[in-house]
Amino acid sequence: MFIYYHILPHILLVTYWSQQNTKDSFDTAFMS
């Protein structure tokens, strides 16, 4: 459960970045 709640906000953040930026920015956000 801890892992789920830790990863979920990150997934939402990556999704947000993917909608607002190019794929290069998406990859950068994902690697952060």
N, CA, C and O atoms as a Maestro MAE file, in Angstrom:
{
 s_m_m2io_version
 :::
 2.0.0
}

f_m_ct {
 s_m_title
 :::
 protein
 m_atom[128] {
  # First column is atom index #
  i_m_mmod_type
  r_m_x_coord
  r_m_y_coord
  r_m_z_coord
  i_m_residue_number
  s_m_chain_name
  s_m_pdb_residue_name
  s_m_pdb_atom_name
  i_m_atomic_number
  :::
  1 25 0.834 -1.205 0.000 1 A "MET " " N  " 7
  2 3 0.000 0.000 0.000 1 A "MET " " CA " 6
  3 2 0.869 1.256 0.000 1 A "MET " " C  " 6
  4 15 0.561 2.236 -0.678 1 A "MET " " O  " 8
  5 25 1.952 1.215 0.765 2 A "PHE " " N  " 7
  6 3 2.839 2.379 0.830 2 A "PHE " " CA " 6
  7 2 3.390 2.718 -0.553 2 A "PHE " " C  " 6
  8 15 3.440 3.882 -0.951 2 A "PHE " " O  " 8
  9 25 3.802 1.677 -1.274 3 A "ILE " " N  " 7
  10 3 4.363 1.883 -2.612 3 A "ILE " " CA " 6
  11 2 3.307 2.502 -3.526 3 A "ILE " " C  " 6
  12 15 3.609 3.395 -4.318 3 A "ILE " " O  " 8
  13 25 2.076 2.025 -3.414 4 A "TYR " " N  " 7
  14 3 0.991 2.540 -4.250 4 A "TYR " " CA " 6
  15 2 0.793 4.028 -4.023 4 A "TYR " " C  " 6
  16 15 0.712 4.802 -4.977 4 A "TYR " " O  " 8
  17 25 0.715 4.426 -2.768 5 A "TYR " " N  " 7
  18 3 0.481 5.832 -2.445 5 A "TYR " " CA " 6
  19 2 1.705 6.689 -2.752 5 A "TYR " " C  " 6
  20 15 1.588 7.904 -2.912 5 A "TYR " " O  " 8
  21 25 2.859 6.073 -2.834 6 A "HIS " " N  " 7
  22 3 4.081 6.804 -3.158 6 A "HIS " " CA " 6
  23 2 4.197 7.037 -4.666 6 A "HIS " " C  " 6
  24 15 4.651 8.094 -5.104 6 A "HIS " " O  " 8
  25 25 3.784 6.045 -5.451 7 A "ILE " " N  " 7
  26 3 3.914 6.119 -6.905 7 A "ILE " " CA " 6
  27 2 2.771 6.902 -7.550 7 A "ILE " " C  " 6
  28 15 2.987 7.621 -8.525 7 A "ILE " " O  " 8
  29 25 1.567 6.770 -7.018 8 A "LEU " " N  " 7
  30 3 0.397 7.409 -7.622 8 A "LEU " " CA " 6
  31 2 0.582 8.901 -7.869 8 A "LEU " " C  " 6
  32 15 0.332 9.346 -8.989 8 A "LEU " " O  " 8
  33 25 1.009 9.709 -6.884 9 A "PRO " " N  " 7
  34 3 1.208 11.140 -7.136 9 A "PRO " " CA " 6
  35 2 2.233 11.382 -8.247 9 A "PRO " " C  " 6
  36 15 2.101 12.333 -9.018 9 A "PRO " " O  " 8
  37 25 3.252 10.525 -8.329 10 A "HIS " " N  " 7
  38 3 4.269 10.665 -9.361 10 A "HIS " " CA " 6
  39 2 3.678 10.406 -10.742 10 A "HIS " " C  " 6
  40 15 3.999 11.103 -11.705 10 A "HIS " " O  " 8
  41 25 2.811 9.397 -10.831 11 A "ILE " " N  " 7
  42 3 2.143 9.089 -12.103 11 A "ILE " " CA " 6
  43 2 1.294 10.265 -12.546 11 A "ILE " " C  " 6
  44 15 1.283 10.625 -13.723 11 A "ILE " " O  " 8
  45 25 0.583 10.862 -11.602 12 A "LEU " " N  " 7
  46 3 -0.259 12.019 -11.923 12 A "LEU " " CA " 6
  47 2 0.608 13.176 -12.397 12 A "LEU " " C  " 6
  48 15 0.240 13.895 -13.326 12 A "LEU " " O  " 8
  49 25 1.768 13.355 -11.754 13 A "LEU " " N  " 7
  50 3 2.676 14.427 -12.145 13 A "LEU " " CA " 6
  51 2 3.203 14.208 -13.557 13 A "LEU " " C  " 6
  52 15 3.246 15.140 -14.360 13 A "LEU " " O  " 8
  53 25 3.599 12.986 -13.857 14 A "VAL " " N  " 7
  54 3 4.091 12.658 -15.196 14 A "VAL " " CA " 6
  55 2 3.005 12.873 -16.241 14 A "VAL " " C  " 6
  56 15 3.267 13.375 -17.334 14 A "VAL " " O  " 8
  57 25 1.781 12.485 -15.887 15 A "THR " " N  " 7
  58 3 0.656 12.674 -16.810 15 A "THR " " CA " 6
  59 2 0.442 14.152 -17.090 15 A "THR " " C  " 6
  60 15 0.199 14.547 -18.230 15 A "THR " " O  " 8
  61 25 0.534 14.968 -16.042 16 A "TYR " " N  " 7
  62 3 0.377 16.413 -16.192 16 A "TYR " " CA " 6
  63 2 1.451 16.978 -17.116 16 A "TYR " " C  " 6
  64 15 1.157 17.751 -18.028 16 A "TYR " " O  " 8
  65 25 2.696 16.585 -16.870 17 A "TRP " " N  " 7
  66 3 3.811 17.056 -17.685 17 A "TRP " " CA " 6
  67 2 3.646 16.619 -19.145 17 A "TRP " " C  " 6
  68 15 3.960 17.377 -20.063 17 A "TRP " " O  " 8
  69 25 3.159 15.410 -19.351 18 A "SER " " N  " 7
  70 3 3.006 14.882 -20.712 18 A "SER " " CA " 6
  71 2 1.967 15.690 -21.488 18 A "SER " " C  " 6
  72 15 2.035 15.791 -22.712 18 A "SER " " O  " 8
  73 25 1.008 16.262 -20.765 19 A "GLN " " N  " 7
  74 3 -0.032 17.058 -21.408 19 A "GLN " " CA " 6
  75 2 0.431 18.488 -21.667 19 A "GLN " " C  " 6
  76 15 -0.064 19.147 -22.581 19 A "GLN " " O  " 8
  77 25 1.377 18.968 -20.868 20 A "GLN " " N  " 7
  78 3 1.789 20.368 -20.933 20 A "GLN " " CA " 6
  79 2 3.077 20.579 -21.744 20 A "GLN " " C  " 6
  80 15 3.355 21.700 -22.171 20 A "GLN " " O  " 8
  81 25 3.844 19.541 -21.954 21 A "ASN " " N  " 7
  82 3 5.157 19.686 -22.584 21 A "ASN " " CA " 6
  83 2 5.386 18.656 -23.685 21 A "ASN " " C  " 6
  84 15 4.546 17.793 -23.940 21 A "ASN " " O  " 8
  85 25 6.536 18.768 -24.325 22 A "THR " " N  " 7
  86 3 6.904 17.817 -25.359 22 A "THR " " CA " 6
  87 2 7.359 16.502 -24.717 22 A "THR " " C  " 6
  88 15 7.459 16.406 -23.494 22 A "THR " " O  " 8
  89 25 7.635 15.487 -25.552 23 A "LYS " " N  " 7
  90 3 8.063 14.202 -25.013 23 A "LYS " " CA " 6
  91 2 9.405 14.334 -24.289 23 A "LYS " " C  " 6
  92 15 9.648 13.617 -23.318 23 A "LYS " " O  " 8
  93 25 10.272 15.228 -24.739 24 A "ASP " " N  " 7
  94 3 11.550 15.435 -24.073 24 A "ASP " " CA " 6
  95 2 11.325 15.882 -22.630 24 A "ASP " " C  " 6
  96 15 11.997 15.400 -21.718 24 A "ASP " " O  " 8
  97 25 10.390 16.795 -22.423 25 A "SER " " N  " 7
  98 3 10.096 17.260 -21.078 25 A "SER " " CA " 6
  99 2 9.444 16.144 -20.267 25 A "SER " " C  " 6
  100 15 9.672 16.026 -19.063 25 A "SER " " O  " 8
  101 25 8.634 15.332 -20.932 26 A "PHE " " N  " 7
  102 3 7.996 14.193 -20.274 26 A "PHE " " CA " 6
  103 2 9.055 13.226 -19.747 26 A "PHE " " C  " 6
  104 15 8.976 12.769 -18.607 26 A "PHE " " O  " 8
  105 25 10.037 12.922 -20.578 27 A "ASP " " N  " 7
  106 3 11.101 12.008 -20.167 27 A "ASP " " CA " 6
  107 2 11.878 12.583 -18.993 27 A "ASP " " C  " 6
  108 15 12.246 11.853 -18.073 27 A "ASP " " O  " 8
  109 25 12.130 13.887 -19.019 28 A "THR " " N  " 7
  110 3 12.859 14.539 -17.933 28 A "THR " " CA " 6
  111 2 12.071 14.442 -16.634 28 A "THR " " C  " 6
  112 15 12.639 14.150 -15.581 28 A "THR " " O  " 8
  113 25 10.776 14.684 -16.702 29 A "ALA " " N  " 7
  114 3 9.936 14.621 -15.509 29 A "ALA " " CA " 6
  115 2 9.881 13.194 -14.968 29 A "ALA " " C  " 6
  116 15 9.883 12.986 -13.754 29 A "ALA " " O  " 8
  117 25 9.833 12.224 -15.859 30 A "PHE " " N  " 7
  118 3 9.745 10.829 -15.460 30 A "PHE " " CA " 6
  119 2 11.030 10.372 -14.768 30 A "PHE " " C  " 6
  120 15 10.988 9.571 -13.834 30 A "PHE " " O  " 8
  121 25 12.159 10.880 -15.225 31 A "MET " " N  " 7
  122 3 13.441 10.488 -14.656 31 A "MET " " CA " 6
  123 2 13.718 11.183 -13.327 31 A "MET " " C  " 6
  124 15 14.556 10.723 -12.551 31 A "MET " " O  " 8
  125 25 13.042 12.258 -13.063 32 A "SER " " N  " 7
  126 3 13.283 13.028 -11.836 32 A "SER " " CA " 6
  127 2 13.015 12.173 -10.599 32 A "SER " " C  " 6
  128 15 13.165 12.651 -9.474 32 A "SER " " O  " 8
  :::
 }
 m_bond[127] {
  # First column is bond index #
  i_m_from
  i_m_to
  i_m_order
  :::
  1 1 2 1
  2 2 3 1
  3 3 4 2
  4 3 5 1
  5 5 6 1
  6 6 7 1
  7 7 8 2
  8 7 9 1
  9 9 10 1
  10 10 11 1
  11 11 12 2
  12 11 13 1
  13 13 14 1
  14 14 15 1
  15 15 16 2
  16 15 17 1
  17 17 18 1
  18 18 19 1
  19 19 20 2
  20 19 21 1
  21 21 22 1
  22 22 23 1
  23 23 24 2
  24 23 25 1
  25 25 26 1
  26 26 27 1
  27 27 28 2
  28 27 29 1
  29 29 30 1
  30 30 31 1
  31 31 32 2
  32 31 33 1
  33 33 34 1
  34 34 35 1
  35 35 36 2
  36 35 37 1
  37 37 38 1
  38 38 39 1
  39 39 40 2
  40 39 41 1
  41 41 42 1
  42 42 43 1
  43 43 44 2
  44 43 45 1
  45 45 46 1
  46 46 47 1
  47 47 48 2
  48 47 49 1
  49 49 50 1
  50 50 51 1
  51 51 52 2
  52 51 53 1
  53 53 54 1
  54 54 55 1
  55 55 56 2
  56 55 57 1
  57 57 58 1
  58 58 59 1
  59 59 60 2
  60 59 61 1
  61 61 62 1
  62 62 63 1
  63 63 64 2
  64 63 65 1
  65 65 66 1
  66 66 67 1
  67 67 68 2
  68 67 69 1
  69 69 70 1
  70 70 71 1
  71 71 72 2
  72 71 73 1
  73 73 74 1
  74 74 75 1
  75 75 76 2
  76 75 77 1
  77 77 78 1
  78 78 79 1
  79 79 80 2
  80 79 81 1
  81 81 82 1
  82 82 83 1
  83 83 84 2
  84 83 85 1
  85 85 86 1
  86 86 87 1
  87 87 88 2
  88 87 89 1
  89 89 90 1
  90 90 91 1
  91 91 92 2
  92 91 93 1
  93 93 94 1
  94 94 95 1
  95 95 96 2
  96 95 97 1
  97 97 98 1
  98 98 99 1
  99 99 100 2
  100 99 101 1
  101 101 102 1
  102 102 103 1
  103 103 104 2
  104 103 105 1
  105 105 106 1
  106 106 107 1
  107 107 108 2
  108 107 109 1
  109 109 110 1
  110 110 111 1
  111 111 112 2
  112 111 113 1
  113 113 114 1
  114 114 115 1
  115 115 116 2
  116 115 117 1
  117 117 118 1
  118 118 119 1
  119 119 120 2
  120 119 121 1
  121 121 122 1
  122 122 123 1
  123 123 124 2
  124 123 125 1
  125 125 126 1
  126 126 127 1
  127 127 128 2
  :::
 }
}
